[in-house]
Amino acid sequence: MTNEKMKNEFGKVGVLFGGHSAEREVSLMSGKGVLAALQAKGIDAHAFDPAERRLAELAAEKFDRVFIALHGIYGEDGSLQGALEQLGIPYTGPGVMASSIAMDKIMTKRICLSNGVPTPAFVSLDVATTTPERLQEVATEFGYPLMLKAPHEGSTIGIARVESAEALQEGFALCARYDDVILAEQFIKGRELTVPVIGRGREARALPIVEIRAPQGNYDYEHKYFSDDTEYLCPAPLDETLTRQIQALAVNAFNAIGCTGWARVDFMLRASDNAPFLLEINTSPGMTSHSLVPMSARQAGTGYEDLCVEILRLATLGLKKNVKGD
């Protein structure tokens, strides 16, 4: 497609990245990659950092659509999506409802469980009222290691893997720095998998599964974005039946919370019986050089630039984002 046709199809495009969240650094890397890709395809794309500019400027400067490359709160939690709805500017990724749900790991688990997608056993703990005795009860029930998570953060921020009773309070305090509620989750020993999903409703499709093998199984912030020590296997070495099962679960979870456009669904595959368990859904996945959606798309035959264009082409507004059956 010529540059003129690209400009006619997409108009003036804003690439939103940076922002105010704890994931700003990663968002800057994602956004710069997306911006360069869209410009390379002849699209009239421009950088826009909501931490430095007011969203009203998107309308004032007559942006026709935006690519959201923001991560975390104020970017993928539904608040930005609501503002764009008010401004009438189509945007990439899920809408207000799905973005808000996916940003809450606890609500995501509840909805996915009700739609037949298994998750690790869990409880929600209020930071203000949870006593050391209650925390120990949960640890006794689930055993060690125990996963503690700030349910409204991403990029492995606010997560503690607690190996012993001695480390329990320290792990809880770490997570409490990021949230008023803590997700206590049973640890699933096994393989870490992720499945990108693109599309909407019946047309949503899962891309090849990526298996993540981090040093000592510690896929933390450093290993996720900056280290070269983490090994990625794509497609994941799974038999065809299991691959299809996990991809189907990913699409089911994607549709269950009302996603459209694109998202990434994370799983643990239990070592003892190859049973998959959903961990979370990311509605604005990373697009950095280490990111998993571009890796999976390449395996499926779609390069980075074409992937960015495909995601941008799915930008919509309003009810179209929340209709499951289309």
VENPEPE-V503058 format. One record per pair of residues at least 24 apart in sequence whose ideal C-beta (glycine too) atoms are under 8 Angstrom apart, sorted by the first residue. I is the first residue (numbers start at 1). GAP is how many residues later the second one is. D is the distance in Angstrom with one decimal. If there is no record, write none. Layout:
i->I gap->GAP d->D
i->I gap->GAP d->D
This chain:
i->1 gap->40 d->7.9
i->1 gap->41 d->7.5
i->2 gap->40 d->6.9
i->3 gap->39 d->3.2
i->4 gap->38 d->7.8
i->6 gap->35 d->6.0
i->6 gap->36 d->4.1
i->6 gap->37 d->5.0
i->6 gap->38 d->8.0
i->7 gap->35 d->6.9
i->7 gap->36 d->6.9
i->7 gap->37 d->5.1
i->9 gap->304 d->7.9
i->10 gap->33 d->5.3
i->10 gap->34 d->7.3
i->10 gap->54 d->6.7
i->10 gap->55 d->6.4
i->10 gap->302 d->6.3
i->10 gap->303 d->7.9
i->11 gap->33 d->7.0
i->11 gap->52 d->7.8
i->11 gap->53 d->3.0
i->11 gap->54 d->6.7
i->12 gap->32 d->5.2
i->12 gap->34 d->7.1
i->12 gap->49 d->7.5
i->12 gap->50 d->6.2
i->12 gap->51 d->5.2
i->12 gap->52 d->5.2
i->13 gap->25 d->6.3
i->13 gap->30 d->5.6
i->13 gap->31 d->6.2
i->13 gap->32 d->4.4
i->13 gap->33 d->7.0
i->13 gap->50 d->6.8
i->13 gap->51 d->6.8
i->13 gap->52 d->5.7
i->13 gap->53 d->6.8
i->13 gap->54 d->6.4
i->13 gap->299 d->6.7
i->14 gap->31 d->7.6
i->14 gap->32 d->5.8
i->14 gap->33 d->8.0
i->14 gap->34 d->4.3
i->14 gap->44 d->5.7
i->14 gap->47 d->8.0
i->14 gap->49 d->4.3
i->14 gap->51 d->7.7
i->14 gap->52 d->4.3
i->14 gap->53 d->7.3
i->14 gap->75 d->7.9
i->15 gap->30 d->5.6
i->15 gap->31 d->6.9
i->15 gap->32 d->5.8
i->15 gap->33 d->6.4
i->15 gap->51 d->7.2
i->15 gap->52 d->4.9
i->15 gap->54 d->6.0
i->16 gap->32 d->5.2
i->16 gap->33 d->7.7
i->16 gap->34 d->6.2
i->16 gap->50 d->5.5
i->16 gap->51 d->7.0
i->16 gap->52 d->5.2
i->16 gap->53 d->6.2
i->16 gap->54 d->5.4
i->16 gap->59 d->7.5
i->16 gap->64 d->7.4
i->17 gap->30 d->7.1
i->17 gap->31 d->7.7
i->17 gap->32 d->6.5
i->17 gap->52 d->4.1
i->17 gap->53 d->6.0
i->18 gap->31 d->3.6
i->18 gap->32 d->6.9
i->18 gap->33 d->5.1
i->18 gap->34 d->7.1
i->18 gap->52 d->7.4
i->19 gap->30 d->7.0
i->19 gap->31 d->5.2
i->19 gap->32 d->5.4
i->19 gap->51 d->4.5
i->19 gap->52 d->7.7
i->19 gap->53 d->7.5
i->19 gap->55 d->5.6
i->19 gap->56 d->4.9
i->20 gap->30 d->7.2
i->20 gap->31 d->5.2
i->20 gap->53 d->7.5
i->20 gap->54 d->5.1
i->21 gap->49 d->7.2
i->21 gap->50 d->6.4
i->21 gap->51 d->3.2
i->21 gap->52 d->4.8
i->21 gap->53 d->5.7
i->21 gap->54 d->5.9
i->22 gap->50 d->5.8
i->22 gap->51 d->7.9
i->22 gap->131 d->6.6
i->22 gap->133 d->7.7
i->22 gap->135 d->5.2
i->22 gap->156 d->7.4
i->23 gap->48 d->3.9
i->23 gap->49 d->3.9
i->23 gap->52 d->7.7
i->23 gap->131 d->6.1
i->23 gap->132 d->4.9
i->23 gap->134 d->6.8
i->24 gap->27 d->7.1
i->26 gap->45 d->5.7
i->26 gap->129 d->5.8
i->26 gap->199 d->5.7
i->26 gap->260 d->6.0
i->26 gap->262 d->6.5
i->27 gap->42 d->6.1
i->27 gap->43 d->5.2
i->27 gap->44 d->4.8
i->27 gap->45 d->7.7
i->27 gap->48 d->6.8
i->29 gap->196 d->7.4
i->29 gap->257 d->7.8
i->29 gap->259 d->4.3
i->29 gap->260 d->7.6
i->30 gap->39 d->4.4
i->30 gap->41 d->7.0
i->30 gap->256 d->5.3
i->30 gap->257 d->4.1
i->30 gap->258 d->5.4
i->30 gap->261 d->7.1
i->31 gap->38 d->3.9
i->31 gap->39 d->7.8
i->31 gap->256 d->7.8
i->33 gap->254 d->5.3
i->33 gap->255 d->6.3
i->33 gap->256 d->7.3
i->33 gap->271 d->7.3
i->34 gap->33 d->5.7
i->34 gap->35 d->5.0
i->34 gap->253 d->5.3
i->34 gap->274 d->5.3
i->37 gap->267 d->5.6
i->37 gap->268 d->4.3
i->37 gap->270 d->7.9
i->37 gap->271 d->4.2
i->37 gap->272 d->7.8
i->38 gap->29 d->7.0
i->38 gap->267 d->7.8
i->38 gap->270 d->5.6
i->38 gap->271 d->7.1
i->38 gap->274 d->6.7
i->40 gap->265 d->5.6
i->41 gap->264 d->5.4
i->41 gap->265 d->7.9
i->41 gap->267 d->7.5
i->41 gap->268 d->5.5
i->43 gap->266 d->7.3
i->43 gap->269 d->7.4
i->50 gap->24 d->7.1
i->50 gap->25 d->7.8
i->50 gap->30 d->7.3
i->55 gap->25 d->7.7
i->55 gap->28 d->5.2
i->55 gap->29 d->7.7
i->55 gap->32 d->6.9
i->56 gap->31 d->7.6
i->58 gap->26 d->7.7
i->58 gap->29 d->6.1
i->58 gap->31 d->5.8
i->59 gap->28 d->4.7
i->59 gap->29 d->7.5
i->59 gap->30 d->6.8
i->63 gap->26 d->5.9
i->64 gap->25 d->7.5
i->64 gap->26 d->7.6
i->65 gap->24 d->6.4
i->65 gap->25 d->4.4
i->65 gap->26 d->6.7
i->65 gap->27 d->7.8
i->65 gap->247 d->7.0
i->65 gap->250 d->4.5
i->66 gap->24 d->7.5
i->66 gap->25 d->4.9
i->66 gap->26 d->7.1
i->66 gap->249 d->7.2
i->67 gap->24 d->7.8
i->67 gap->25 d->5.0
i->67 gap->241 d->7.2
i->67 gap->244 d->6.9
i->67 gap->245 d->5.3
i->67 gap->248 d->7.3
i->68 gap->24 d->5.2
i->68 gap->25 d->5.4
i->68 gap->216 d->5.5
i->69 gap->215 d->7.0
i->69 gap->218 d->6.0
i->70 gap->214 d->6.1
i->71 gap->83 d->6.0
i->71 gap->84 d->6.4
i->71 gap->213 d->5.6
i->71 gap->215 d->6.9
i->72 gap->81 d->6.6
i->72 gap->82 d->5.4
i->72 gap->83 d->7.1
i->72 gap->85 d->7.7
i->73 gap->30 d->7.3
i->73 gap->79 d->6.7
i->73 gap->80 d->7.9
i->75 gap->209 d->6.1
i->76 gap->26 d->7.4
i->76 gap->27 d->6.1
i->76 gap->78 d->7.6
i->76 gap->206 d->7.7
i->76 gap->207 d->5.0
i->76 gap->208 d->3.9
i->77 gap->26 d->4.0
i->77 gap->75 d->7.2
i->78 gap->25 d->6.8
i->84 gap->233 d->7.7
i->85 gap->232 d->6.3
i->85 gap->233 d->6.2
i->88 gap->229 d->6.8
i->89 gap->228 d->7.6
i->90 gap->225 d->4.3
i->90 gap->226 d->5.4
i->90 gap->227 d->4.9
i->91 gap->224 d->5.5
i->91 gap->225 d->7.8
i->91 gap->226 d->7.5
i->92 gap->169 d->5.4
i->92 gap->170 d->7.2
i->92 gap->219 d->5.3
i->92 gap->220 d->6.1
i->92 gap->222 d->6.5
i->92 gap->223 d->4.8
i->93 gap->167 d->7.8
i->93 gap->168 d->4.5
i->93 gap->169 d->6.2
i->93 gap->170 d->7.2
i->93 gap->190 d->5.4
i->93 gap->191 d->5.5
i->93 gap->218 d->7.8
i->94 gap->163 d->7.8
i->94 gap->164 d->6.8
i->94 gap->165 d->4.4
i->94 gap->166 d->5.7
i->94 gap->167 d->6.1
i->94 gap->169 d->6.4
i->94 gap->189 d->4.6
i->94 gap->227 d->6.2
i->95 gap->163 d->7.1
i->95 gap->165 d->6.8
i->95 gap->223 d->7.3
i->95 gap->226 d->3.1
i->95 gap->227 d->5.4
i->96 gap->225 d->7.9
i->97 gap->160 d->7.8
i->97 gap->161 d->5.3
i->97 gap->224 d->8.0
i->97 gap->225 d->5.6
i->98 gap->159 d->5.0
i->98 gap->160 d->4.0
i->98 gap->161 d->4.7
i->98 gap->162 d->7.2
i->98 gap->185 d->6.4
i->98 gap->223 d->7.0
i->98 gap->224 d->7.0
i->99 gap->184 d->5.1
i->99 gap->185 d->7.9
i->101 gap->156 d->4.6
i->101 gap->157 d->7.3
i->102 gap->155 d->5.9
i->102 gap->157 d->7.2
i->102 gap->161 d->7.1
i->102 gap->178 d->7.4
i->102 gap->179 d->4.4
i->102 gap->180 d->7.1
i->102 gap->181 d->4.6
i->103 gap->49 d->5.7
i->103 gap->51 d->7.9
i->103 gap->180 d->7.5
i->104 gap->47 d->5.8
i->104 gap->48 d->6.1
i->105 gap->44 d->6.3
i->105 gap->46 d->4.0
i->105 gap->47 d->7.6
i->105 gap->78 d->5.4
i->105 gap->174 d->7.9
i->105 gap->175 d->5.2
i->106 gap->45 d->4.9
i->106 gap->75 d->7.2
i->106 gap->77 d->5.5
i->108 gap->145 d->8.0
i->108 gap->149 d->6.3
i->108 gap->170 d->7.9
i->108 gap->172 d->6.2
i->108 gap->173 d->5.7
i->109 gap->169 d->7.3
i->111 gap->145 d->5.5
i->111 gap->146 d->5.5
i->112 gap->140 d->7.9
i->112 gap->141 d->5.0
i->112 gap->144 d->5.7
i->112 gap->145 d->7.4
i->112 gap->166 d->5.4
i->114 gap->142 d->7.8
i->115 gap->137 d->6.1
i->115 gap->138 d->7.4
i->115 gap->141 d->4.0
i->116 gap->136 d->6.7
i->117 gap->132 d->5.3
i->117 gap->135 d->5.6
i->117 gap->136 d->4.8
i->117 gap->139 d->6.8
i->117 gap->161 d->5.1
i->118 gap->157 d->7.1
i->118 gap->158 d->7.0
i->118 gap->159 d->5.3
i->118 gap->160 d->6.7
i->119 gap->158 d->5.6
i->119 gap->159 d->4.8
i->119 gap->160 d->7.3
i->120 gap->27 d->7.5
i->120 gap->65 d->5.0
i->120 gap->66 d->4.5
i->120 gap->67 d->7.4
i->120 gap->68 d->5.2
i->120 gap->148 d->7.1
i->120 gap->157 d->5.1
i->120 gap->159 d->7.5
i->121 gap->64 d->7.3
i->121 gap->65 d->4.2
i->122 gap->61 d->5.9
i->122 gap->62 d->6.4
i->122 gap->63 d->4.5
i->122 gap->64 d->6.9
i->123 gap->60 d->7.9
i->123 gap->61 d->5.1
i->124 gap->27 d->7.7
i->124 gap->57 d->5.8
i->124 gap->58 d->7.6
i->124 gap->59 d->6.3
i->124 gap->60 d->7.8
i->125 gap->47 d->7.8
i->125 gap->56 d->6.8
i->125 gap->57 d->4.5
i->125 gap->58 d->7.7
i->125 gap->59 d->5.6
i->126 gap->54 d->7.2
i->126 gap->55 d->5.9
i->127 gap->49 d->4.7
i->127 gap->52 d->7.2
i->127 gap->53 d->5.2
i->127 gap->54 d->6.6
i->127 gap->55 d->6.2
i->128 gap->52 d->7.0
i->130 gap->42 d->7.5
i->130 gap->52 d->7.3
i->132 gap->36 d->7.9
i->132 gap->37 d->6.4
i->135 gap->33 d->5.9
i->135 gap->34 d->7.3
i->135 gap->37 d->5.9
i->135 gap->49 d->7.7
i->136 gap->29 d->6.8
i->136 gap->32 d->6.7
i->138 gap->46 d->4.9
i->139 gap->26 d->6.6
i->139 gap->29 d->5.8
i->139 gap->45 d->7.9
i->142 gap->42 d->6.9
i->142 gap->43 d->7.6
i->142 gap->44 d->4.4
i->142 gap->45 d->7.4
i->143 gap->43 d->7.4
i->143 gap->44 d->7.6
i->144 gap->43 d->7.6
i->145 gap->42 d->4.3
i->146 gap->25 d->7.8
i->146 gap->38 d->6.5
i->146 gap->39 d->7.6
i->146 gap->40 d->7.5
i->146 gap->41 d->6.2
i->147 gap->36 d->7.9
i->147 gap->37 d->7.3
i->147 gap->38 d->4.2
i->147 gap->39 d->7.4
i->147 gap->40 d->5.3
i->148 gap->24 d->5.9
i->148 gap->26 d->7.7
i->148 gap->27 d->4.9
i->148 gap->34 d->5.7
i->148 gap->35 d->7.2
i->148 gap->36 d->5.8
i->148 gap->37 d->7.6
i->149 gap->26 d->6.3
i->149 gap->33 d->7.0
i->149 gap->34 d->4.4
i->149 gap->36 d->6.4
i->150 gap->25 d->4.8
i->150 gap->26 d->7.8
i->150 gap->27 d->7.9
i->150 gap->28 d->3.7
i->150 gap->29 d->3.7
i->150 gap->32 d->6.7
i->150 gap->33 d->7.7
i->151 gap->28 d->6.2
i->151 gap->30 d->6.1
i->151 gap->31 d->7.4
i->151 gap->32 d->4.4
i->152 gap->26 d->7.6
i->152 gap->27 d->5.5
i->153 gap->25 d->5.1
i->153 gap->26 d->6.8
i->154 gap->126 d->7.9
i->154 gap->128 d->6.4
i->155 gap->66 d->6.0
i->155 gap->69 d->6.6
i->155 gap->70 d->7.5
i->155 gap->131 d->7.7
i->156 gap->63 d->6.7
i->156 gap->64 d->5.2
i->156 gap->65 d->5.1
i->156 gap->68 d->6.0
i->157 gap->64 d->6.5
i->159 gap->61 d->7.8
i->161 gap->26 d->7.1
i->161 gap->57 d->7.8
i->188 gap->80 d->4.0
i->188 gap->82 d->5.3
i->188 gap->89 d->5.3
i->189 gap->81 d->6.9
i->189 gap->82 d->5.4
i->189 gap->83 d->7.6
i->190 gap->78 d->5.4
i->190 gap->79 d->4.8
i->190 gap->80 d->4.5
i->190 gap->81 d->4.0
i->190 gap->82 d->7.7
i->191 gap->45 d->7.7
i->191 gap->77 d->7.2
i->191 gap->78 d->4.4
i->191 gap->80 d->7.1
i->192 gap->25 d->7.7
i->192 gap->27 d->6.2
i->192 gap->74 d->7.5
i->192 gap->75 d->7.7
i->192 gap->76 d->6.0
i->192 gap->77 d->7.8
i->193 gap->43 d->5.8
i->193 gap->53 d->6.5
i->193 gap->73 d->7.4
i->193 gap->74 d->4.6
i->193 gap->75 d->7.4
i->193 gap->76 d->5.7
i->193 gap->83 d->7.4
i->194 gap->70 d->5.6
i->194 gap->71 d->7.0
i->194 gap->72 d->4.9
i->194 gap->73 d->7.1
i->194 gap->98 d->5.2
i->194 gap->102 d->7.9
i->195 gap->51 d->6.3
i->195 gap->52 d->5.9
i->195 gap->55 d->3.8
i->195 gap->69 d->7.0
i->195 gap->70 d->4.9
i->195 gap->71 d->7.9
i->195 gap->72 d->7.0
i->195 gap->101 d->7.8
i->196 gap->66 d->6.9
i->196 gap->67 d->7.5
i->196 gap->68 d->5.0
i->196 gap->69 d->7.8
i->196 gap->89 d->7.0
i->196 gap->96 d->7.0
i->196 gap->97 d->4.4
i->196 gap->100 d->4.8
i->196 gap->101 d->6.9
i->197 gap->53 d->5.4
i->197 gap->54 d->5.7
i->197 gap->57 d->4.4
i->197 gap->62 d->7.2
i->197 gap->65 d->6.8
i->197 gap->66 d->5.5
i->197 gap->67 d->7.4
i->197 gap->68 d->6.2
i->198 gap->63 d->7.5
i->198 gap->64 d->4.8
i->198 gap->112 d->6.8
i->198 gap->113 d->7.3
i->198 gap->116 d->7.5
i->199 gap->61 d->7.6
i->199 gap->62 d->7.9
i->199 gap->63 d->8.0
i->199 gap->115 d->7.3
i->200 gap->59 d->7.7
i->200 gap->60 d->3.7
i->200 gap->61 d->6.8
i->200 gap->114 d->7.2
i->200 gap->120 d->7.8
i->200 gap->121 d->7.6
i->200 gap->123 d->7.8
i->200 gap->126 d->6.4
i->201 gap->54 d->6.8
i->201 gap->59 d->7.4
i->201 gap->122 d->6.5
i->201 gap->123 d->5.8
i->201 gap->124 d->5.7
i->201 gap->125 d->4.2
i->202 gap->123 d->6.9
i->202 gap->124 d->6.9
i->203 gap->123 d->7.7
i->204 gap->47 d->5.3
i->204 gap->50 d->5.7
i->204 gap->51 d->6.2
i->204 gap->55 d->7.7
i->204 gap->56 d->7.8
i->205 gap->46 d->7.2
i->206 gap->41 d->3.6
i->206 gap->42 d->7.6
i->206 gap->44 d->5.0
i->206 gap->45 d->5.4
i->207 gap->86 d->7.4
i->207 gap->89 d->4.2
i->207 gap->90 d->5.9
i->207 gap->92 d->7.5
i->207 gap->93 d->5.2
i->208 gap->26 d->5.6
i->208 gap->27 d->4.2
i->208 gap->28 d->7.7
i->208 gap->88 d->4.9
i->208 gap->91 d->4.4
i->208 gap->92 d->5.6
i->209 gap->25 d->7.3
i->209 gap->26 d->5.9
i->209 gap->27 d->4.2
i->209 gap->29 d->6.7
i->209 gap->34 d->6.1
i->209 gap->37 d->6.0
i->209 gap->38 d->6.7
i->209 gap->87 d->7.5
i->210 gap->24 d->4.5
i->210 gap->25 d->7.8
i->210 gap->26 d->6.3
i->210 gap->82 d->4.9
i->210 gap->85 d->5.9
i->210 gap->86 d->5.4
i->211 gap->25 d->3.7
i->211 gap->26 d->7.0
i->211 gap->27 d->8.0
i->212 gap->80 d->7.6
i->224 gap->66 d->6.8
i->225 gap->61 d->7.4
i->225 gap->63 d->6.2
i->225 gap->65 d->5.5
i->226 gap->64 d->7.5
i->230 gap->60 d->7.9
i->232 gap->60 d->7.1
i->232 gap->63 d->6.2
i->234 gap->61 d->5.4
i->234 gap->62 d->5.8
i->234 gap->65 d->4.9
i->235 gap->64 d->5.9
i->238 gap->31 d->7.9
i->242 gap->32 d->6.1
i->245 gap->31 d->7.0
i->246 gap->30 d->5.1
i->249 gap->27 d->6.1
i->249 gap->29 d->6.9
i->253 gap->25 d->5.7
i->253 gap->28 d->5.9
i->254 gap->27 d->6.9
i->255 gap->69 d->5.4
i->257 gap->24 d->6.5
i->258 gap->63 d->7.3
i->258 gap->64 d->4.9
i->258 gap->66 d->6.5
i->259 gap->24 d->6.4
i->260 gap->54 d->7.1
i->260 gap->56 d->7.0
i->260 gap->60 d->7.3
i->260 gap->61 d->4.7
i->260 gap->62 d->7.6
i->261 gap->50 d->6.5
i->261 gap->53 d->4.5
i->261 gap->54 d->7.2
i->261 gap->55 d->7.5
i->261 gap->60 d->7.5
i->262 gap->31 d->7.2
i->262 gap->49 d->5.3
i->262 gap->52 d->7.0
i->264 gap->28 d->6.5
i->264 gap->29 d->5.7
